[in-house]
Amino acid sequence: MQGVEQYDLIIKTPGLSFKQINIETFQDKIISQLQLLLQFVDVFTIGITGTKGKSTTSSLTYQVLKEQGKDVFLLGNIGEPIFDKMENLKQNSIVILELSSHALQYVKNSPNIGILLNLYEEHLDHYNSFEQYAEAKFNVAKYQKPEDILIYNYDNEIIKNRIFKENDYAISMQTKPNTKNLVWIKDNSIYCNNMRIMDLNLELKLKGNHHKNNIMFVLAICDILNLDLSEAIHTIQNFEPLEHRMEFVTQIKSVDYYNDSIATIPQATIHTIEALKQVNTLIVGGKDRGVSQKELIDFLKNSNVENIICMPKTGEYIFKELKNQNDKNMFMVQNLQEAVKIAKEITKKDTICVLSPAASSYGYFKNFEERGNLFKNLIADDIKNTKNNNLT
């Protein structure tokens, strides 16, 4: 990159990778919309990051605050661009920011409340190592002031071993953290410190342990901001899953079809299968970004999933490792159209077929939304054909 050094500031688009570029001579000049907001705008910020769960947690937090009358804005990855709403921000506004590792990589300020949901291998095509990716994520708290707060996942070993401030909040589904502020589970209830705040027997539209974990982070925010907990829980109960995130598509011939195109890492696919429970057919595979599929392969070996339809490129590794499993029906296809066609033929009645790729869509689709929409359209075509056949 020649001539970059002559500029005073360099606003980098988050998706641009410097992996193969030496940036030593101009790194201090790199800035972003996020940095400008955090550094120069007098507004309360909640920054939410993690490998998975950002969009759901950000949207749920926004909905909880909005329904309690706060002047709240949802900006960043899932919301509107930061500059588009800069003029609407007031001193009493609360800005919720869904933050990717790319957005955080070069910041020198952190939000008032930082949230670190989890850390798994991801975006290794963008970073030189997993450690570099993790450090970008930790910038959500690195530059916080003493009065600022980080809410972090105590169950994630990579996160747990960091050094935290006394007023930070630990979130755990597995144990009671030995920290001053904590949100944890006991007897199927969520506790904040020593106060029982939510019964997990309540009917929720957000299914699965990973969503329970997201809810715990939102409840920690409620505690910090002194929000009405009963009203917040009502909002949580009625919150609908976001599109492409374990999204129920339809039922055809007693088979439920789910679109989980957002699952771009193995752990996300594992969480989905665990949450849905009755998965008979899994459609998996996408771009190879150097993320290991071993954890997913080991999980599938011992799972009740009978049919595994594999797409390039990561699906090739899964197919190779599982093709000799006697209790698995393995299929290698070249595209999603073939995968859906086979899925319709083989999925047992009263079970589930799910698209949960465990890999990125890039190289095959524009993004995970395009992949998910194609899956839904392919399912919808079957509904139309069924209706037309019934009319003839």
HELIX and SHEET records of a PDB file:
HELIX    1   1 VAL A    4  GLN A    6  5                                   3    
HELIX    2   2 GLN A   27  LYS A   29  5                                   3    
HELIX    3   3 GLN A   33  PHE A   40  1                                   8    
HELIX    4   4 LYS A   54  LYS A   66  1                                  13    
HELIX    5   5 ILE A   82  ASN A   88  5                                   7    
HELIX    6   6 SER A  101  LEU A  104  1                                   4    
HELIX    7   7 PHE A  130  LYS A  142  1                                  13    
HELIX    8   8 GLU A  157  LYS A  160  1                                   4    
HELIX    9   9 ASN A  209  ILE A  224  1                                  16    
HELIX   10  10 LEU A  229  GLN A  237  1                                   9    
HELIX   11  11 PRO A  266  LEU A  276  1                                  11    
HELIX   12  12 LYS A  294  LYS A  301  1                                   8    
HELIX   13  13 THR A  314  LEU A  322  1                                   9    
HELIX   14  14 LEU A  336  ILE A  346  1                                  11    
HELIX   15  15 PHE A  368  LEU A  391  1                                  24    
SHEET    1   A 2 ILE A  10  ILE A  11  0                                        
SHEET    2   A 2 ILE A  30  ILE A  31  1                                        
SHEET    1   B 9 VAL A  72  GLY A  76  0                                        
SHEET    2   B 9 ILE A  94  GLU A  98  1                                        
SHEET    3   B 9 PHE A  44  THR A  49  1                                        
SHEET    4   B 9 ILE A 113  LEU A 116  1                                        
SHEET    5   B 9 ILE A 149  ASN A 153  1                                        
SHEET    6   B 9 TYR A 169  SER A 172  1                                        
SHEET    7   B 9 ASN A 181  LYS A 186  1                                        
SHEET    8   B 9 SER A 189  CYS A 192 -1                                        
SHEET    9   B 9 MET A 195  ASP A 199 -1                                        
SHEET    1   C 6 GLU A 247  ILE A 252  0                                        
SHEET    2   C 6 VAL A 255  ASN A 259 -1                                        
SHEET    3   C 6 THR A 351  LEU A 355  1                                        
SHEET    4   C 6 VAL A 279  VAL A 284  1                                        
SHEET    5   C 6 ASN A 307  CYS A 310  1                                        
SHEET    6   C 6 ASN A 329  MET A 332  1                                        
END                                                                             
